[in-house]
Amino acid sequence: MNGITGNRIASRRFSLPPVGARVMQVARAAFVKRGFQEAHVLAHWPEIVGGGLAEFSAPEKLVFPRTSGDDAGKGRRSGAVLTIRVDGPVAVEIRHLEPQIVERINSYYGYSAVARLKLVQGPLPVKARPRYRKIRPLAPEERAALDQGLEKIEEPALRKSLEKLGERVIGAQRRR
């Protein structure tokens, strides 16, 4: 065994695990408390119901009926009720599409986990809006330096794109 391979193995052995794995370990307790043994429904809600309905709805909890011992220890429970918080009149549309939504949820789980939906009307949690940097106008000396750097660019479309990029990079204000 050469030294390069040994170092590569040693560096992998003592490297930190991915942050995503740690986050899921911590979050699993919160998901289980709400009935979500797996976070498939939460993570893929827009794909399950579509972007238009997902904007006005969110899965809240998944409640399984008490077990009768017929699952033979497989850990698969069925017949759950998925509670969905709905904002506005979209509840009528979700109620109308309930069979399709239940079928799509069960396809994510791989078995008939959800039997029906329970709709709760109320405001949804506020979603974080994307933060945009504020671009300040360039000072005359900054504009001159940018123009001087772009003198060698002959293609007008490329020059215009690079000028716009330069304005945004130079003019970006730092958040305090």
Backbone as a ProteinNet text record, in pm:
[ID]
protein_1_A
[PRIMARY]
MNGITGNRIASRRFSLPPVGARVMQVARAAFVKRGFQEAHVLAHWPEIVGGGLAEFSAPEKLVFPRTSGDDAGKGRRSGAVLTIRVDGPVAVEIRHLEPQIVERINSYYGYSAVARLKLVQGPLPVKARPRYRKIRPLAPEERAALDQGLEKIEEPALRKSLEKLGERVIGAQRRR
[TERTIARY]
85.7	0	90	62.7	146.1	94.7	173.5	140.4	21.3	1.4	-108.6	-242.1	-254	-379.7	-404.5	-300.6	-316.4	-362.1	-306.1	-348.1	-491.9	-528.8	-664.4	-763.4	-732.7	-820.6	-824.9	-710.6	-705.3	-784.8	-777.3	-850.7	-1000.8	-1043.1	-1185.4	-1233.8	-1150.2	-1189.2	-1216.9	-1142	-1154.4	-1225.7	-1290.6	-1361.3	-1497.9	-1549	-1678.7	-1790.7	-1899.4	-2012.5	-2085.8	-2163	-2236.1	-2335.5	-2351.8	-2440.7	-2584.5	-2623.9	-2759.4	-2795.5	-2700.4	-2727	-2753.3	-2677.2	-2697.3	-2830.8	-2866.4	-2991.6	-3108.8	-3105.5	-3216.1	-3223.9	-3111.8	-3115.5	-3185.5	-3156.8	-3217.4	-3365.3	-3394.2	-3530.7	-3622.8	-3567.3	-3649.2	-3744.6	-3700	-3786.5	-3907.6	-3886.4	-3998.5	-4093.1	-4040	-4124.2	-4206.2	-4143	-4212.4	-4323	-4299.8	-4400.9	-4524.9	-4506.8	-4618.5	-4671.2	-4617.7	-4667.5	-4593.8	-4497.7	-4424	-4301.4	-4316.7	-4204.5	-4093.3	-4132.5	-4038.5	-4086.5	-3996	-4030.9	-4064.7	-4099.4	-4127.5	-4238.8	-4348	-4461.9	-4424.6	-4351.6	-4312.2	-4215.9	-4118	-4014.4	-4066	-4162.9	-4208.7	-4352.5	-4401.8	-4539.1	-4569.4	-4483	-4513.5	-4522.4	-4442.3	-4449.6	-4575.2	-4621.1	-4738.1	-4865.1	-4888.1	-5013.1	-4998.3	-4877.1	-4855.6	-4824.8	-4754.5	-4709.8	-4823.2	-4930.9	-5042.6	-5112.3	-5137	-5202.6	-5106.5	-4979.5	-4881.5	-4859.3	-4883.7	-4866.9	-4969.6	-5086.3	-5194.5	-5226.1	-5137.6	-5162	-5029.7	-5036.3	-4916.8	-4958.6	-4889.7	-4921.9	-4882.7	-4971.7	-4945.5	-4907.5	-4991.7	-4957.9	-5022.8	-4968.3	-5012	-5047.7	-5174.6	-5220.6	-5262.2	-5194.9	-5227.7	-5327.1	-5418.8	-5508	-5429.2	-5486.7	-5418.8	-5399	-5283.4	-5251	-5329.5	-5365.7	-5437.5	-5345.8	-5217.8	-5122.5	-5121.6	-5189.6	-5196.1	-5081.8	-4990.5	-4879.7	-4764.5	-4775	-4676.2	-4537.2	-4528.6	-4398.9	-4323.4	-4386.1	-4316.4	-4295.1	-4370.8	-4355.7	-4435.2	-4504.7	-4586.5	-4727.9	-4770.4	-4906.9	-4983.7	-5109.8	-5190.3	-5314.9	-5387.5	-5511.8	-5495.8	-5388.2	-5361.6	-5447.6	-5463.2	-5533	-5428.4	-5413.9	-5318.9	-5393.2	-5351.4	-5410.4	-5334.3	-5410.2	-5350.9	-5408	-5320.3	-5363.7	-5381.5	-5498.9	-5535.3	-5571.6	-5524.1	-5552.6	-5643.4	-5759.7	-5849.4	-5937.4	-5995.9	-6093.9	-6033.5	-5904.6	-5840.3	-5882.2	-5946	-5992.4	-6091.4	-6175.8	-6273.6	-6201.6	-6097.3	-6021.8	-5947.1	-5888.7	-5817.6	-5915.9	-6032.8	-6133.7	-6174.6	-6187.5	-6224	-6113.9	-5988.6	-5874.9	-5824.9	-5897.9	-5851.5	-5809.1	-5886.1	-5841.1	-5705.5	-5685.3	-5557.2	-5443.1	-5468.2	-5363.9	-5326.3	-5425.3	-5398.2	-5319.5	-5357.3	-5285.5	-5139.5	-5115.9	-4978.5	-4896.3	-4958.1	-4887	-4848.3	-4941.7	-4913.6	-4807.2	-4798.7	-4691.6	-4555.9	-4550.3	-4424.1	-4383.7	-4481.7	-4451.9	-4426.7	-4487.6	-4468.7	-4572.8	-4667.6	-4777.9	-4892.6	-5006.1	-5125.7	-5118.8	-5037.4	-5020.4	-5133.9	-5176.8	-5277.8	-5411.6	-5516.5	-5650	-5733.5	-5717.5	-5797.7	-5726.3	-5781.7	-5726.8	-5823	-5768.1	-5847	-5798	-5890.1	-5852.3	-5883.2	-5787.7	-5803.1	-5778.1	-5876.6	-5859.6	-5791.6	-5697.8	-5625.5	-5507.6	-5444.7	-5328.9	-5210.3	-5136.1	-5015	-4899.3	-4795.6	-4675.7	-4617	-4564.8	-4506	-4377.8	-4370	-4251.5	-4147.7	-4024.2	-3915.8	-3903.3	-3902.1	-3884.8	-3736.6	-3703.9	-3562.3	-3509.8	-3390.8	-3329.2	-3244.5	-3268	-3192.7	-3099.2	-2982.2	-2887.5	-2927.8	-2906.8	-2933.6	-2808.3	-2828.4	-2716.2	-2713.7	-2601.7	-2586.6	-2528.2	-2551.3	-2489.5	-2337.5	-2266.9	-2120.5	-2069.3	-1963.2	-1895.2	-1822.3	-1792.7	-1725.9	-1594.2	-1514.7	-1387	-1410.1	-1516.3	-1549.3	-1598.1	-1679.7	-1729.7	-1614.4	-1517.9	-1401.9	-1317.8	-1298.1	-1219.8	-1290.7	-1421.4	-1497.3	-1489.2	-1507.6	-1499.2	-1360.9	-1257.4	-1120.9	-1097.7	-1155.1	-1139.9	-1216.2	-1320.2	-1402.3	-1362.2	-1256.9	-1215.8	-1178.5	-1118.3	-1067.3	-1177.3	-1295.6	-1405.8	-1467.4	-1465.8	-1514.7	-1662.3	-1708.7	-1847.6	-1942.6	-2038.9	-2125.5	-2213.1	-2268.3	-2356	-2277	-2157.8	-2073.3	-2028.7	-1992.4	-1948.4	-2059.9	-2182.7	-2296.6	-2324.6	-2318.3	-2341.6	-2235.3	-2109.6	-2001.7	-2010.5	-2056.3	-2073.3	-2181.5	-2291.6	-2400.1	-2352.3	-2278.2	-2223.2	-2127.5	-2041.8	-1947.5	-2017.5	-2125.2	-2201.6	-2260.9	-2310.8	-2372.2	-2268.1	-2153.8	-2049.9	-1991.2	-1956.5	-1895.6	-1997.2	-2121.2	-2221.5	-2299.9	-2269.9	-2345	-2309.1	-2410.7	-2388.5	-2391.6	-2303.4	-2300.6	-2410.8	-2468	-2571.3	-2504.5	-2573.5	-2517.9	-2584.3
-118.1	0	124.1	213	332	440.8	541.7	647.7	732.4	749.2	832.8	768.4	639.6	570.4	567.5	543.5	539.7	673.2	784.2	917.1	946	900.5	924.2	850.4	727.6	650.2	713.2	754.6	814.8	944.8	1023.5	1150.3	1125.2	1018.6	987.4	934	858.8	796.8	903	1011.1	1113	1238.8	1231.2	1349.1	1360.5	1479.8	1505.8	1450.7	1403.2	1355.5	1473	1449.4	1558.7	1623.1	1752.7	1827.1	1778	1745.4	1700	1576.3	1486.5	1366.4	1403	1495	1538.5	1611.2	1694.1	1768.2	1671	1569.8	1474	1394.6	1365	1294.1	1378.9	1506.7	1596.4	1620.2	1637.6	1668.7	1547.2	1427.6	1305.9	1302.4	1344.9	1344	1434.6	1550.5	1641.5	1582.2	1518.5	1456.4	1342.6	1258.6	1144.9	1193.2	1300.8	1356	1398	1446.6	1487.5	1372.6	1251.6	1136.3	1105.7	1187.5	1165.2	1079.4	946.6	856.3	888.2	922.8	964.2	1100.9	1182.7	1320.1	1334.4	1223.7	1231.4	1329.8	1322.6	1409.1	1555.7	1584.6	1723.2	1775	1693.7	1737.7	1749.4	1667.6	1663	1712.5	1791.7	1838.7	1913.6	2004.8	2071.8	1975.1	1869.1	1772.3	1686.2	1661.1	1575.2	1645.8	1767.3	1837.2	1940.9	1972.3	2075.4	2209.2	2292.1	2419.9	2513	2514.3	2603.9	2570.8	2441.7	2401.5	2406	2375.1	2374.6	2514.2	2614.8	2752.7	2789.1	2724	2755.7	2642	2542.8	2430.5	2376	2307.9	2247.6	2129.7	2015.3	1901.9	1933.9	1902.3	1932.4	1809.7	1706.2	1585.7	1465.2	1351.2	1224.4	1135.8	1096.8	1019.1	881	778.8	640.8	588.9	500.9	440.1	346.1	312.8	220.4	87.9	28.4	-96	-212.2	-303.5	-423.4	-544.2	-522.7	-633.1	-709.8	-660.9	-733.6	-700.1	-611.1	-576.6	-674.9	-775.3	-883	-829.6	-717.9	-664.7	-595.3	-569.8	-506.9	-357.5	-297.4	-155.3	-69.7	-131.4	-56.7	-48.1	72.9	93	161.1	132.8	193.1	256.1	324.8	386.5	517.9	588.7	713.5	827	927.8	1050.8	1161.5	1222.8	1332.9	1464.2	1540.9	1672	1775.5	1852.7	1954.4	2089.7	2186.1	2323.9	2391.9	2452.5	2512.4	2658.1	2742.6	2885.2	2924.3	2975.4	3025.2	2919.2	2954.4	2866.8	2747.5	2727.9	2614.4	2481.9	2488.1	2367.2	2290.4	2360.9	2295.3	2215.9	2274.1	2206.1	2084.4	2099.4	1986.3	1875.5	1909.8	1808.6	1735.7	1809.6	1749.4	1656.1	1693.1	1613.7	1513.1	1492.6	1406	1266.8	1196.1	1061.8	1063.6	1161.9	1170.3	1205.6	1295.7	1335.2	1217.2	1143.9	1027.1	923	902.2	805.3	847	975.1	1022.6	1013.7	1044.2	1031.3	886.6	795.4	653.2	602.7	661.3	620.8	666.3	778.3	821.1	725.9	682.3	588.6	447.9	411.7	278.6	178.7	221.3	136.6	228	171.2	250.4	303.6	401.4	458.8	552.8	635.7	737.5	692	698.4	659.6	781.4	890.4	1008.8	1134.8	1247	1377.2	1447.4	1521.7	1606.9	1749.2	1836.5	1974.2	2065.1	2149	2247.8	2383.2	2471.1	2602.1	2695.9	2771.2	2866.5	2922.3	3023.2	3083.1	2987.6	2991.6	2910	2983.5	2910.7	2978.2	3068.7	3179.5	3275.2	3215.7	3215.1	3163.1	3273.3	3235.9	3333.9	3380.8	3509.3	3564.9	3568.5	3550.9	3559.6	3700.3	3706	3835.7	3878.6	3998.7	4052.3	4160.9	4162.2	4266.9	4397.3	4504.8	4636.5	4682.3	4727.5	4770.9	4923.8	4978.2	5123.4	5168.9	5294.4	5346.2	5353.5	5330.6	5332.7	5476.7	5492.2	5621.4	5642.7	5769.2	5795.6	5719.7	5709	5636.6	5486	5433.3	5290.6	5265	5355	5342.6	5347.6	5437.5	5448.8	5321.6	5264.6	5141.3	5026	5019.8	4913.3	4928.9	5051.1	5076	5044.5	5076.4	5047.9	4897.1	4820.2	4675.3	4609.9	4677.4	4620.9	4670.2	4754.8	4810.1	4703	4595.3	4492.5	4400.6	4406.1	4320.5	4382.2	4308.1	4362.3	4328.6	4213.7	4172.6	4253.2	4325.4	4415.1	4343.6	4228.4	4157.8	4110.3	4056.9	4011	4128.1	4236.9	4355.9	4410	4414.7	4464.6	4373.7	4241	4147.8	4160.7	4172.7	4188	4322.1	4425.3	4555.3	4547.4	4481.3	4465.6	4384.5	4277.4	4196	4278.1	4354.6	4438.6	4541.2	4601.4	4698.1	4632.1	4511.6	4441.5	4398.4	4353.2	4308.5	4427.1	4530.8	4647.8	4724	4735.8	4816.4	4745	4617	4543.3	4597.8	4630.8	4679.9	4561.9	4563.1	4455.2	4479	4367.1	4374.9	4396	4470.2	4496.2	4409.4
0	0	0	-92.8	-100	-7.2	13.3	108.5	65.7	-66.9	-114.5	-79.7	-107.8	-78.5	71.4	148.7	294.2	349.8	298.7	343.5	304.7	183.5	137.7	227.7	264.4	351.6	490.1	541.3	674.4	677.3	569.9	569.9	562.6	495.3	490	624.2	690.1	816.2	922.3	921.7	1025	976.6	861.5	812.5	879.8	879.4	940.7	853.3	913.7	833.4	770.3	666	602.3	699.7	687	775.6	758.8	636.4	610.4	690.9	711.2	790.1	935.4	988.1	1127.2	1144.2	1048.6	1057.2	1059	973.5	969.6	1099.6	1163.5	1291.1	1396.8	1398.9	1497	1463.6	1336.7	1295.6	1302.3	1299.7	1298.8	1417.6	1535.3	1653.7	1633.7	1573.6	1548.4	1444.5	1341.8	1239.8	1299.2	1381.7	1441.8	1534	1606.6	1695.7	1617.6	1495.8	1411.8	1326.1	1345.1	1272.6	1144.2	1106.9	983.3	1013.1	996.4	1018.7	919.6	799.5	697.4	648.5	607.8	570.6	422.8	356.1	212.8	180.1	253.2	222.9	243.7	351.3	377.3	271.4	238.2	145	1.9	-34.1	-172.9	-190.5	-97	-104.1	-234.2	-281.1	-408.9	-526.7	-527.6	-636.5	-626.1	-505	-485.6	-532.1	-485.2	-516.3	-627.3	-666.2	-767.1	-701.3	-771.5	-717.6	-678.7	-757.7	-728.9	-598.6	-573.4	-449.3	-331.3	-354.2	-245.5	-189.3	-270.6	-224.6	-117.1	-121.6	-28.3	68.1	77.9	167.8	219.3	334.1	392.8	480.1	467.6	554.8	698.4	792.9	933.3	1013.4	1007.5	1082.4	1017.9	1050.4	996.5	1114.5	1124.8	1239.1	1191.3	1245.8	1213.9	1316.4	1275.6	1373.4	1464	1576.4	1666.5	1596.5	1619.1	1548.5	1605.7	1517.3	1558.8	1558	1528	1527.3	1397.3	1292.1	1165.7	1070.1	1111.2	1022.7	1033.1	1118.6	1133.4	1162	1233.2	1273.1	1162.4	1050	937.8	959.2	1050.5	1075.6	978.6	884.7	789.6	843.7	868.6	914.3	802.2	793.3	687.1	747	661.8	704.5	777.5	754.7	826.1	772.7	856.1	818.4	814.4	699.3	682.5	701.8	801.9	827.3	746	669.8	583	621.4	646.5	672.9	537.4	519.5	391.5	414	326.1	334.3	217.7	249.9	146.4	84.5	-28.9	-93.1	-165.8	-155.9	-221.8	-156.9	-40.3	28.3	-57.9	-131.1	-218	-326.2	-383	-488.4	-432.9	-314.7	-253.9	-220	-170	-139.4	-267.1	-375.6	-504	-555.6	-532.8	-581.6	-478.4	-370	-261.4	-308.2	-391.5	-432.7	-504.3	-591.1	-662.8	-567.6	-474.3	-379.2	-290.4	-239.4	-155.1	-234.1	-359	-443	-463.5	-486.3	-507.5	-379.1	-264.1	-136.2	-112.9	-137.2	-117.6	-213.6	-331.6	-423.2	-371.1	-297.6	-236.6	-124.8	-45.5	63	10.1	-101.1	-155.8	-108.6	-29.6	15.9	56.2	90.5	122.7	264.7	286.2	419.6	455.4	361.5	387.9	329.7	413.4	368.6	329.7	405	374.7	422.4	379.1	415.8	510.3	603.4	691.7	668.3	630.4	599.1	716.4	751	856.6	793.2	801.5	741.4	839.7	789.7	872.2	796.1	852.4	784.3	785.2	678.3	666.4	731.3	770.9	822.4	714.9	757.4	664.1	607.5	476.5	409.5	397.3	416.4	405.6	260.9	243.5	110.2	76.3	-49.7	-85.7	-60.4	-9.6	19.3	-99.4	-142.7	-255.1	-203.1	-260.7	-223.7	-289.1	-217.9	-273.7	-347	-468.1	-551.8	-550.8	-507.4	-504.8	-637.7	-675.3	-797.5	-780	-888.8	-882.9	-875.9	-800.9	-794.6	-928	-963.8	-1093.1	-1110	-1001.5	-1014.8	-1031.7	-970.7	-987.7	-1129.6	-1183	-1319.7	-1418.9	-1396.9	-1486.1	-1482.1	-1363.5	-1352.4	-1422.4	-1410.5	-1476.7	-1628.1	-1678.2	-1822.5	-1876.9	-1800.5	-1843.1	-1852.7	-1758.8	-1762.5	-1876	-1925.3	-2032.9	-2171.7	-2181.9	-2310.9	-2412.1	-2368.8	-2459.4	-2513.5	-2456.9	-2500.9	-2625.5	-2738.1	-2864.7	-2888.3	-2841.6	-2867.2	-2778.7	-2838.6	-2760.7	-2656.7	-2692.1	-2597.8	-2475.6	-2499.6	-2388.9	-2303.8	-2369.9	-2296.1	-2206.6	-2260.4	-2183.2	-2063.8	-2084.2	-1974.8	-1866.9	-1906.5	-1809.6	-1737.3	-1806.8	-1742.3	-1634.4	-1667.1	-1569.7	-1449.2	-1475.9	-1367.1	-1281.6	-1344.6	-1271.1	-1184	-1235.9	-1156.7	-1032.9	-1049.3	-936.1	-833.1	-879.8	-786.5	-711.5	-782.7	-719.7	-635.6	-684.6	-616.2	-508	-483.7	-380.1	-243.9	-166.5	-30.3	64.1	160.6	261	361.5	406.9	511.2	645.6	732.5	865.4	965.9
[MASK]
++++++++++++++++++++++++++++++++++++++++++++++++++++++++++++++++++++++++++++++++++++++++++++++++++++++++++++++++++++++++++++++++++++++++++++++++++++++++++++++++++++++++++++++++

